[in-house]
Each structure stands twice: as C-alpha cells, then as structure tokens.
Amino acid sequence: MPYREIKLPKALLFLEPGPVTLISTFDGHKNNVMTISWTMPIDFDGRLVLCTGPWNLSFKTMLKTKECVICIPAEDMLEKAVRIGDISGTVCDKFAHFGLKALPAKTVKAPLIAGCQACLECRVEGTVPRYNLVVLKVQRVVADKSKASGRLWHARGDGTFTLDGKEINLSRLMKDKLPPGL
C-alpha cells in the first residue's frame, strides 16, 4: 500500500479551508485588522463562518459590535497580510503601521481596505462558543476589478502558501445544485 502515516497536525495541510483574508473591525474609536484563513461559506444565502477566539482583539470587537468586513487581499499583499497577522492591534495601530487605507463601508462601521480584490460587509448572526466559530451574514460585496485577478491565495498551515492556478469550469454538471445567478 502506498499510503504512509503522517502526524495528525499535518492533516491541516490537506484541509486548510479558505483563502487568506483580512478581517477589519471598528470598536467605536479605532480600526483594526487581523489575518485569518479559517473562513468558509455555509450556504448560498451569504452566510459564512470564521474561526478565531478571545485571544484576538478583532474577535472581541466582532462580538461587541456585531459586524466586520472580510477583505480578500490582492496577490501583491501576501507578505503584508502575513505580517498583519503577526502583531496584535493592542500594541499598534495596524492601519497606520502597515500603511493601509480605510475606505467607508455602507452597511457597517468597520472599514473596507483599499487594494483588496473584494470586501464583504458582514453582520454577526451568532457564535458557537465551544469552537470559537463566528457566524456572519454578508450584507454587501464590492470588488475592485483592477485587483481581482480571480486568483486567491491559501495558507497551507505550515507557513507556506499556494496561489490558485488553472480554472476548470464544470458548472454545466452542477446546474441543478446552484442557485440562479451563479
């Protein structure tokens, strides 16, 4: 048999769920941003779930304000996004420190981040405390076509990243499963 056993933590390398994202929040006084790749859509009605916890300032702010913006960084933002995730908003103003430009959102007070492919304005619908899951409902989506290459980058879970490659369109095989407009 060609299989060989690997250490359990390496299972993450096969399952890392979503693209690397920047989550922006506003606590009423200051913008903040964190990097996270543990995001996942859970239905076709704009509900998402992300996994974080009380160790993150953004988590606390999301629970308090019941909102955030999920920003999908462009390809040229990879190193900056990793560095953003490496420092806490409790020790610095990340927008100033990393030269991020906050843009106003329409449905939430948390900012959009200039230079991203897309931004999803979200409201917190609930949590699953045992697993630190936050359930979000997308209110509005905006995209920057000049930045939207259609390619997303994913954390592998071990400090390496992959950039989406060739797209294969098999939507004709799934028409009965997809909602209208997709």
C-alpha positions as CSV (number, residue, x, y, z in Angstrom):
1,M,0.0,0.0,0.0
2,P,1.5,3.4,-1.0
3,Y,0.0,5.3,2.0
4,R,2.2,6.2,4.9
5,E,1.1,7.6,8.2
6,I,1.8,11.3,8.9
7,K,1.5,13.3,12.1
8,L,-2.0,14.4,13.0
9,P,-1.3,18.2,12.9
10,K,-0.3,17.8,9.2
11,A,-3.9,17.0,8.4
12,L,-4.3,20.7,8.2
13,L,-2.1,20.8,5.1
14,F,-4.9,18.9,3.2
15,L,-7.9,20.8,4.6
16,E,-7.0,24.4,5.0
17,P,-10.4,25.8,4.1
18,G,-10.5,29.2,2.6
19,P,-8.3,31.9,1.1
20,V,-6.2,34.2,3.3
21,T,-8.4,37.1,4.3
22,L,-8.1,40.3,6.2
23,I,-10.9,40.9,8.8
24,S,-11.4,44.6,9.6
25,T,-13.3,45.9,12.6
26,F,-14.1,49.2,14.3
27,D,-14.5,49.3,18.0
28,G,-16.0,52.8,18.1
29,H,-12.6,54.5,18.4
30,K,-10.1,52.7,16.2
31,N,-10.0,50.5,13.2
32,N,-8.2,47.1,13.5
33,V,-7.4,44.3,11.1
34,M,-6.4,40.7,11.5
35,T,-5.3,38.0,9.1
36,I,-7.2,34.7,9.0
37,S,-7.7,31.8,6.6
38,W,-10.2,29.8,8.6
39,T,-13.3,31.1,6.8
40,M,-15.9,29.2,5.0
41,P,-19.3,29.8,3.3
42,I,-22.1,27.7,4.8
43,D,-24.9,28.4,2.4
44,F,-25.8,30.2,-0.8
45,D,-27.6,33.0,1.1
46,G,-24.5,34.8,2.1
47,R,-23.7,33.1,5.4
48,L,-20.1,32.4,6.4
49,V,-18.3,31.1,9.4
50,L,-14.9,32.0,10.6
51,C,-12.9,30.6,13.4
52,T,-11.0,32.8,15.9
53,G,-11.2,33.4,19.6
54,P,-10.8,35.6,22.6
55,W,-7.1,35.8,22.2
56,N,-7.7,38.1,19.2
57,L,-8.7,41.8,19.6
58,S,-10.8,41.5,16.5
59,F,-12.9,38.6,17.9
60,K,-13.8,40.7,21.0
61,T,-14.7,43.6,18.8
62,M,-16.8,41.5,16.5
63,L,-18.8,40.1,19.4
64,K,-19.3,43.7,20.8
65,T,-20.2,45.5,17.6
66,K,-21.8,42.5,15.8
67,E,-20.0,43.4,12.5
68,C,-16.8,43.2,10.4
69,V,-15.6,43.3,6.9
70,I,-13.9,40.4,5.2
71,C,-11.4,41.7,2.7
72,I,-9.8,39.4,0.1
73,P,-6.2,40.7,-0.4
74,A,-4.7,41.0,-3.9
75,E,-1.7,39.0,-4.9
76,D,0.7,41.8,-4.1
77,M,-0.5,41.9,-0.5
78,L,0.7,38.5,0.6
79,E,3.7,39.5,2.7
80,K,1.9,42.4,4.2
81,A,-1.1,40.2,5.2
82,V,1.2,37.7,6.9
83,R,2.9,40.5,8.8
84,I,-0.5,41.9,9.8
85,G,-1.3,38.5,11.4
86,D,1.9,38.5,13.3
87,I,1.2,41.5,15.5
88,S,-1.7,42.4,17.8
89,G,-3.9,45.5,17.4
90,T,-3.3,46.0,21.2
91,V,0.3,47.0,20.6
92,C,-0.1,49.2,17.5
93,D,-2.5,50.8,15.1
94,K,-2.2,48.3,12.3
95,F,-3.7,50.6,9.6
96,A,-1.0,53.2,10.3
97,H,1.8,50.7,10.9
98,F,1.1,48.8,7.6
99,G,0.0,51.8,5.5
100,L,-3.5,50.5,5.0
101,K,-6.1,52.9,3.6
102,A,-9.5,52.5,5.2
103,L,-12.5,53.2,3.0
104,P,-16.0,53.7,4.2
105,A,-18.4,50.8,4.1
106,K,-22.2,51.3,3.5
107,T,-23.8,48.8,5.9
108,V,-21.3,48.5,8.7
109,K,-18.9,50.8,10.5
110,A,-15.8,48.6,10.0
111,P,-13.8,49.8,7.0
112,L,-13.1,48.4,3.6
113,I,-9.4,48.1,2.9
114,A,-8.1,49.7,-0.3
115,G,-6.1,47.4,-2.6
116,C,-8.0,44.3,-1.9
117,Q,-9.7,42.2,-4.6
118,A,-13.1,42.3,-2.8
119,C,-14.6,43.3,0.5
120,L,-17.7,41.6,2.1
121,E,-19.5,43.8,4.7
122,C,-20.9,41.4,7.3
123,R,-23.1,41.3,10.4
124,V,-22.5,38.7,13.2
125,E,-25.5,36.4,13.4
126,G,-24.3,34.1,16.1
127,T,-21.4,32.2,17.6
128,V,-20.6,28.6,18.5
129,P,-18.5,29.3,21.7
130,R,-17.2,25.8,22.2
131,Y,-15.4,26.0,18.9
132,N,-14.9,29.8,18.7
133,L,-16.9,30.0,15.5
134,V,-18.5,33.2,14.4
135,V,-21.4,33.0,12.0
136,L,-21.6,36.0,9.6
137,K,-24.3,37.2,7.2
138,V,-22.9,39.2,4.2
139,Q,-24.7,42.5,3.8
140,R,-22.9,43.9,0.7
141,V,-20.0,42.9,-1.5
142,V,-17.7,45.2,-3.5
143,A,-14.9,44.3,-5.8
144,D,-12.0,46.1,-7.4
145,K,-11.8,44.7,-11.0
146,S,-8.3,46.1,-11.4
147,K,-7.1,44.0,-8.4
148,A,-9.4,41.0,-8.9
149,S,-7.2,38.5,-10.8
150,G,-9.6,35.7,-9.9
151,R,-6.7,34.0,-8.1
152,L,-6.9,33.5,-4.3
153,W,-4.0,32.5,-2.1
154,H,-4.3,29.9,0.6
155,A,-2.3,29.2,3.7
156,R,-1.2,25.6,3.8
157,G,-1.0,25.7,7.6
158,D,2.8,25.4,7.9
159,G,3.9,28.9,6.8
160,T,3.7,28.1,3.1
161,F,1.0,29.4,0.7
162,T,-0.4,28.4,-2.6
163,L,-1.9,30.6,-5.3
164,D,-4.9,29.3,-7.2
165,G,-3.9,28.2,-10.7
166,K,-5.8,27.0,-13.7
167,E,-9.6,27.2,-13.6
168,I,-11.7,24.3,-14.8
169,N,-15.3,25.1,-15.5
170,L,-17.7,22.2,-14.8
171,S,-20.7,24.3,-13.8
172,R,-22.8,22.6,-16.6
173,L,-22.6,19.5,-14.5
174,M,-23.9,21.3,-11.4
175,K,-26.7,23.5,-12.8
176,D,-29.3,21.7,-10.7
177,K,-27.4,22.3,-7.5
178,L,-26.5,26.0,-8.0
179,P,-28.8,28.9,-7.2
180,P,-29.9,31.2,-10.0
181,G,-27.4,33.9,-10.9
182,L,-24.2,31.9,-10.1
